[in-house]
Amino acid sequence: MFLIILIHELGHAFAALFFKWRLVKVELLPFGGVAEMDEYGNRPYHEEIIVTLAGPLQHVWMISLGMFCLYNGLGDPYTLELLISMNWMILLFNLLPIWPLDGGKLLFLFITLFSPFKKAKKFMLLISCIFLLIFTGGSLLWFAFHLNLIIIVSFLLYAHYVEWKHHPYVYVRFLLERMSTKEKPKRNKVISVHPATSVENVLAGLYKGCSHDILIKSAPPHMCKEKDILSAYFKQSAGSCAIEDLFR
């Protein structure tokens, strides 16, 4: 089990290193593993999808290898069947749309296509909690009391609590990276705002994977870049300032 989980996490790690992500550590737990990255939502979609799927894809070749050896009489049948069943179990569990499983990360990426980053994170955690409750209820009905299940569910609940508690910090890091990065996303989005809208509420409308032009619906209308707003937010502490006051 530890070997399977290690290979899974190394899949994430090597994919992250290939794209020059900031890899903090790979941690193995008694019931799973975590590849921790110092990234906050500004990497291109294709990189995030590949890094997320690089873990689950390791189970595909391990299952294929196990079935090949089993059907060709190579190795102990019991060990091979155990290898195959464990890989299927970890693969299917890991793709559940529950944070911080890989399925939960893919769910978050999907939501960010249609919703601003800050709102998408909260919405993802809400959906994830619903799926976690469904998973917990179904598992208790199917397996009754099982210590491993209780430990896993407890860990997932704690992960949700930590993610919700750290959400403001993650959001600020998301904004900081947008201000400092020189690479411009390919997609561009225009955000129309009322002149009295605060700077922090304007920034709450920023999407992942997009560069933004901010259209202030004043008389006459005024257009500004998102980095101008980000600079005012961080360098001038103008979070509560009305957007129109920045350009007077």
Phi, psi and chi 1 to 4 in degrees:
 res  aa     phi    psi   chi1   chi2   chi3   chi4
   1 MET       -  -44.9  179.2   67.8   80.7      -
   2 PHE   -64.1  -38.0  -90.6  103.2      -      -
   3 LEU   -64.2  -42.6  179.1   60.4      -      -
   4 ILE   -62.9  -45.5  -67.2  171.0      -      -
   5 ILE   -65.2  -38.8  -67.0  170.0      -      -
   6 LEU   -61.7  -45.6  175.1   61.6      -      -
   7 ILE   -62.6  -40.3  -66.6  172.2      -      -
   8 HIS   -58.8  -50.0  175.1  109.4      -      -
   9 GLU   -69.4  -33.8  -62.3  -55.8  -29.2      -
  10 LEU   -66.5  -29.4  -72.3  177.9      -      -
  11 GLY   -59.9  -47.1      -      -      -      -
  12 HIS   -60.2  -45.6  -70.4  -53.4      -      -
  13 ALA   -64.2  -47.2      -      -      -      -
  14 PHE   -67.7  -36.2  -74.6  128.7      -      -
  15 ALA   -65.0  -41.0      -      -      -      -
  16 ALA   -64.5  -42.6      -      -      -      -
  17 LEU   -66.2  -33.7  -68.4  174.5      -      -
  18 PHE   -60.6  -38.7  176.6   80.2      -      -
  19 PHE   -91.2    8.7  -69.9  117.3      -      -
  20 LYS    62.1   38.3  -63.8 -178.7  172.2   57.9
  21 TRP   -75.1  160.4  -75.8   26.0      -      -
  22 ARG   -86.4   95.9  -60.7 -177.4  -64.3  -90.5
  23 LEU   -86.7  121.7  175.6   64.5      -      -
  24 VAL   -86.1  -53.7  177.2      -      -      -
  25 LYS  -167.2  159.7   62.9 -179.0  176.7  179.8
  26 VAL  -113.8  120.2  174.9      -      -      -
  27 GLU  -118.4  128.5 -173.5  174.9   20.9      -
  28 LEU  -101.8  130.1  -65.1 -178.4      -      -
  29 LEU  -111.8  165.4  -55.3  170.0      -      -
  30 PRO   -60.7  -18.1  -23.9   33.7      -      -
  31 PHE  -130.2   16.2   44.6   82.6      -      -
  32 GLY   165.9 -160.2      -      -      -      -
  33 GLY  -153.4  164.8      -      -      -      -
  34 VAL  -141.7  128.9  177.5      -      -      -
  35 ALA  -102.9  107.8      -      -      -      -
  36 GLU   -91.5  126.4 -175.6  177.9  -26.0      -
  37 MET  -113.5  148.0  -43.3  -71.5  177.3      -
  38 ASP   -97.4   61.3 -173.1   28.2      -      -
  39 GLU  -128.9  147.2  -59.1  -68.5  -19.0      -
  40 TYR  -135.2   48.2  -66.5   88.3      -      -
  41 GLY    88.4    9.4      -      -      -      -
  42 ASN  -110.5    7.9  -73.9  -59.5      -      -
  43 ARG   -77.7  152.5  -70.6  -71.0 -175.3  167.1
  44 PRO   -58.6  151.6  -24.3   33.6      -      -
  45 TYR   -58.0  -43.3  -87.6   99.8      -      -
  46 HIS   -63.7  -34.7   73.3  -83.4      -      -
  47 GLU   -66.2  -46.2  -70.1 -173.2   15.2      -
  48 GLU   -64.0  -38.8  -63.8 -143.1   28.9      -
  49 ILE   -66.8  -44.1  -68.0  171.7      -      -
  50 ILE   -65.0  -45.5  -69.5  171.7      -      -
  51 VAL   -63.1  -38.8  171.8      -      -      -
  52 THR   -67.8  -42.1  -58.2      -      -      -
  53 LEU   -81.3  -14.3  -70.3  178.0      -      -
  54 ALA   -62.8  -28.0      -      -      -      -
  55 GLY   -72.3  -58.8      -      -      -      -
  56 PRO   -57.3  -32.3  -27.2   35.2      -      -
  57 LEU   -65.8  -21.5  -74.9  175.2      -      -
  58 GLN   -65.2  -29.2  -56.9  -48.6  -52.0      -
  59 HIS   -71.0  -26.7  -57.9  -66.9      -      -
  60 VAL   -63.8  -48.8  175.9      -      -      -
  61 TRP   -72.5  -30.5   70.8  -99.3      -      -
  62 MET   -68.7  -39.7  -75.7 -169.7  -80.4      -
  63 ILE   -65.2  -43.5  -69.3  170.4      -      -
  64 SER   -62.6  -43.6  -58.9      -      -      -
  65 LEU   -63.9  -43.2  178.8   61.4      -      -
  66 GLY   -62.7  -41.7      -      -      -      -
  67 MET   -68.6  -37.9  -66.6  179.5   69.4      -
  68 PHE   -61.6  -47.7  175.0   82.2      -      -
  69 CYS   -65.2  -38.5  -66.9      -      -      -
  70 LEU   -64.6  -46.2 -177.1   62.4      -      -
  71 TYR   -75.6  -16.2  -68.9  138.9      -      -
  72 ASN  -107.5   11.3  -71.8  -81.6      -      -
  73 GLY    68.4   28.9      -      -      -      -
  74 LEU  -102.8  109.6  -55.6  173.8      -      -
  75 GLY    97.5  175.8      -      -      -      -
  76 ASP   -76.1  122.4  176.6   54.1      -      -
  77 PRO   -57.7  -40.1  -24.3   33.6      -      -
  78 TYR   -63.3  -45.4  173.1   77.8      -      -
  79 THR   -63.4  -40.9  -57.2      -      -      -
  80 LEU   -67.6  -41.8  -69.4  171.2      -      -
  81 GLU   -63.8  -37.0  -72.3  175.4   -2.5      -
  82 LEU   -65.9  -41.4 -172.1   62.5      -      -
  83 LEU   -61.2  -45.1  172.0   70.7      -      -
  84 ILE   -65.9  -46.4  -66.3  168.5      -      -
  85 SER   -65.9  -39.3   63.1      -      -      -
  86 MET   -64.6  -41.6  -79.2 -174.3  172.9      -
  87 ASN   -64.6  -42.6  -89.9  -74.7      -      -
  88 TRP   -61.4  -43.2  -87.4  116.8      -      -
  89 MET   -62.3  -47.9  177.9 -177.1   66.4      -
  90 ILE   -67.2  -40.7  -64.0  172.3      -      -
  91 LEU   -61.2  -51.5  173.1   61.0      -      -
  92 LEU   -66.7  -40.4  -64.6  176.3      -      -
  93 PHE   -64.2  -42.5  173.3   73.5      -      -
  94 ASN   -67.7  -22.0 -162.4 -106.4      -      -
  95 LEU   -91.2    3.0  -70.2  177.1      -      -
  96 LEU   -63.4  141.8  -68.9  173.4      -      -
  97 PRO   -75.7   59.3   28.5  -34.3      -      -
  98 ILE  -127.2  129.7  -61.1  173.0      -      -
  99 TRP   -76.1  137.3 -172.8  -92.8      -      -
 100 PRO  -100.0   26.6   36.8  -33.9      -      -
 101 LEU   -64.8  162.0  -55.9  178.2      -      -
 102 ASP   -61.5  -33.3  -67.1  -31.5      -      -
 103 GLY   -63.1  -36.7      -      -      -      -
 104 GLY   -67.0  -36.8      -      -      -      -
 105 LYS   -68.6  -38.8  -65.5  174.2 -177.8  177.7
 106 LEU   -66.2  -37.3  -67.9  172.8      -      -
 107 LEU   -60.5  -43.5  171.4   65.9      -      -
 108 PHE   -62.6  -44.3  174.7   59.6      -      -
 109 LEU   -59.9  -39.7  -72.4  175.0      -      -
 110 PHE   -65.0  -43.9  176.5   73.9      -      -
 111 ILE   -65.3  -35.1  -64.2  173.5      -      -
 112 THR   -66.8  -14.9   57.3      -      -      -
 113 LEU   -68.1  -26.1  -71.3  171.1      -      -
 114 PHE  -118.9   -5.0  -48.8  100.0      -      -
 115 SER  -141.4  147.2 -176.8      -      -      -
 116 PRO   -56.8  154.2  -23.0   33.3      -      -
 117 PHE   -54.3  -49.3 -178.5   88.9      -      -
 118 LYS   -62.8  -46.0 -174.2  176.4 -175.6  179.9
 119 LYS   -68.4  -37.6 -175.0  177.7  179.4 -179.3
 120 ALA   -62.1  -38.8      -      -      -      -
 121 LYS   -63.8  -45.2 -165.5   76.8  171.5 -174.0
 122 LYS   -66.2  -41.4  -67.6 -179.4  178.0  179.2
 123 PHE   -65.8  -40.0 -171.2   45.8      -      -
 124 MET   -62.0  -43.8  178.0  -83.7  -64.3      -
 125 LEU   -64.0  -35.7  -74.0  172.1      -      -
 126 LEU   -64.5  -48.9  174.8   61.2      -      -
 127 ILE   -62.4  -41.2  -64.5  175.9      -      -
 128 SER   -60.9  -42.2  178.0      -      -      -
 129 CYS   -61.1  -40.6  -78.2      -      -      -
 130 ILE   -62.4  -46.5  -66.5  171.9      -      -
 131 PHE   -65.5  -34.6  -85.4  103.8      -      -
 132 LEU   -65.5  -40.7  178.4   56.8      -      -
 133 LEU   -64.4  -41.7  -70.0  174.0      -      -
 134 ILE   -63.6  -44.8  -66.2  172.4      -      -
 135 PHE   -62.0  -43.7  167.7   76.1      -      -
 136 THR   -64.4  -46.5  -57.1      -      -      -
 137 GLY   -62.8  -44.6      -      -      -      -
 138 GLY   -64.6  -39.3      -      -      -      -
 139 SER   -68.0  -39.7  -61.5      -      -      -
 140 LEU   -66.6  -36.2  -70.9  174.1      -      -
 141 LEU   -68.9  -36.2  -73.0  173.1      -      -
 142 TRP   -83.3  -43.8 -173.1  -94.4      -      -
 143 PHE  -106.6   -3.9  -61.9  108.1      -      -
 144 ALA    58.6 -147.1      -      -      -      -
 145 PHE   -80.0  124.1  179.5   83.0      -      -
 146 HIS  -140.3  123.9 -163.3  -71.7      -      -
 147 LEU   -59.3  -44.6 -178.3   58.9      -      -
 148 ASN   -60.1  -39.8  -75.1  -11.2      -      -
 149 LEU   -64.0  -44.0  174.3   63.1      -      -
 150 ILE   -61.0  -41.8  -60.3  -59.4      -      -
 151 ILE   -64.4  -45.2  -67.3  173.4      -      -
 152 ILE   -64.2  -46.4  -69.5  171.5      -      -
 153 VAL   -63.0  -40.2  169.7      -      -      -
 154 SER   -62.1  -42.1  -61.4      -      -      -
 155 PHE   -63.3  -42.8  168.7   76.5      -      -
 156 LEU   -65.6  -39.9  -67.8  174.8      -      -
 157 LEU   -62.8  -42.4  -75.0  170.7      -      -
 158 TYR   -64.6  -39.1  176.2   73.0      -      -
 159 ALA   -62.6  -38.1      -      -      -      -
 160 HIS   -64.7  -43.1  -80.3   73.2      -      -
 161 TYR   -61.6  -46.0  165.2   74.8      -      -
 162 VAL   -64.3  -42.9  170.4      -      -      -
 163 GLU   -64.5  -40.2 -168.0   65.6   24.1      -
 164 TRP   -66.6  -40.4 -176.1  -94.9      -      -
 165 LYS   -66.6  -37.8 -174.8  178.2  178.8 -179.5
 166 HIS   -90.1    0.5  -70.4  176.7      -      -
 167 HIS   -55.7  -45.0  172.7 -103.7      -      -
 168 PRO   -59.2  -38.8  -24.0   35.2      -      -
 169 TYR   -65.8  -44.8  165.8   75.9      -      -
 170 VAL   -62.0  -40.2  173.1      -      -      -
 171 TYR   -64.4  -42.8  171.1   62.5      -      -
 172 VAL   -65.0  -40.0  169.5      -      -      -
 173 ARG   -64.4  -36.8  -77.9  -64.3  -56.9  -93.2
 174 PHE   -58.9  -45.4  166.7   75.1      -      -
 175 LEU   -68.2  -41.9  -63.9  178.8      -      -
 176 LEU   -60.6  -42.9  -89.5  171.2      -      -
 177 GLU   -65.2  -36.5  -74.1 -173.6   -5.3      -
 178 ARG   -64.8  -34.8  -66.2 -169.8   71.7   89.4
 179 MET   -73.4  -35.7 -174.6  177.0   69.3      -
 180 SER   -89.4  -23.8   59.2      -      -      -
 181 THR   -71.0  143.2 -175.1      -      -      -
 182 LYS   -96.6  -15.5  -64.1  180.0 -179.5  178.7
 183 GLU   -80.3  125.8 -175.0  176.3  -17.2      -
 184 LYS   -95.1  126.9 -174.4  177.4 -179.6 -179.9
 185 PRO   -59.6  151.6  -22.0   32.8      -      -
 186 LYS   -71.3  -34.9  -65.3 -179.9 -179.6  179.7
 187 ARG   -82.8  141.8  -68.6 -166.5  -57.9  160.0
 188 ASN  -122.6  141.1 -172.9   68.8      -      -
 189 LYS  -135.7  135.9 -166.4  174.5 -173.9   66.1
 190 VAL   -99.6  127.1  176.2      -      -      -
 191 ILE  -108.6  118.9  -59.5  176.8      -      -
 192 SER   -93.3  127.9  -61.1      -      -      -
 193 VAL  -133.2  153.7  -62.0      -      -      -
 194 HIS   -74.5  145.1 -170.6  -87.6      -      -
 195 PRO   -55.9  -29.4  -24.3   32.9      -      -
 196 ALA   -84.9   -1.6      -      -      -      -
 197 THR   -64.7  135.1  -54.8      -      -      -
 198 SER   -72.5  157.0   66.7      -      -      -
 199 VAL   -59.4  -43.0  169.7      -      -      -
 200 GLU   -66.3  -31.8   57.7 -172.8    6.5      -
 201 ASN   -74.1  -31.4  -76.5  -22.9      -      -
 202 VAL   -64.8  -46.3  172.9      -      -      -
 203 LEU   -65.6  -27.8  -65.9  177.8      -      -
 204 ALA   -65.4  -13.4      -      -      -      -
 205 GLY   -94.9    5.6      -      -      -      -
 206 LEU   -74.3  137.6  -62.4 -171.8      -      -
 207 TYR   -99.3  149.5  -76.5   70.3      -      -
 208 LYS   -68.5  141.4  170.1 -176.6  167.4   56.5
 209 GLY    74.4   14.4      -      -      -      -
 210 CYS  -130.1  147.3  -66.9      -      -      -
 211 SER   -96.3  150.5   60.5      -      -      -
 212 HIS  -126.0  140.1  -60.1   82.0      -      -
 213 ASP  -109.2  132.6  -67.8  -39.6      -      -
 214 ILE  -102.0  116.1  -45.6  -60.1      -      -
 215 LEU   -97.2  111.9  175.5   62.2      -      -
 216 ILE   -89.7  117.7  -55.6  171.9      -      -
 217 LYS   -81.9   61.1  -64.3 -174.9  -70.3 -173.7
 218 SER   -99.0 -172.4   55.7      -      -      -
 219 ALA  -122.3  104.2      -      -      -      -
 220 PRO   -79.5  163.5   31.2  -36.1      -      -
 221 PRO   -61.5  150.4  -21.9   33.1      -      -
 222 HIS  -131.2  135.2  179.5   78.6      -      -
 223 MET  -110.5  136.1 -174.9   78.8   77.6      -
 224 CYS  -139.2  165.5   61.4      -      -      -
 225 LYS   -91.7  153.5  -61.0  -66.9 -176.1 -178.8
 226 GLU   -63.0  -32.1   70.8  170.9   77.3      -
 227 LYS   -68.0  -27.7  -72.2 -157.0  172.8 -175.5
 228 ASP   -65.0  -41.0  -63.3  -29.8      -      -
 229 ILE   -69.3  -42.2  -48.0  -60.6      -      -
 230 LEU   -62.9  -40.6  -72.6  165.8      -      -
 231 SER   -63.0  -41.9  178.8      -      -      -
 232 ALA   -65.6  -36.5      -      -      -      -
 233 TYR   -66.2  -44.0 -178.7   75.4      -      -
 234 PHE   -91.4  -37.9  -73.9  109.6      -      -
 235 LYS   -90.4  -26.4  -64.3  179.7  179.8  179.5
 236 GLN  -112.1    1.6  -57.7  173.8   27.9      -
 237 SER    50.5   47.9  -60.0      -      -      -
 238 ALA  -101.1   31.1      -      -      -      -
 239 GLY   -58.5  -40.8      -      -      -      -
 240 SER   -90.2   -0.8   59.3      -      -      -
 241 CYS   -74.4  141.6  176.5      -      -      -
 242 ALA   -66.9  141.3      -      -      -      -
 243 ILE   -59.7  -33.2 -169.6   73.1      -      -
 244 GLU   -69.4  -26.3   64.4  175.1  -12.2      -
 245 ASP   -71.5  -18.3  -67.0  -21.3      -      -
 246 LEU   -71.0  -23.5  -66.4  179.2      -      -
 247 PHE  -118.0   21.2  -55.5   98.0      -      -
 248 ARG   -82.3      -  -75.3 -178.3  175.0  177.0
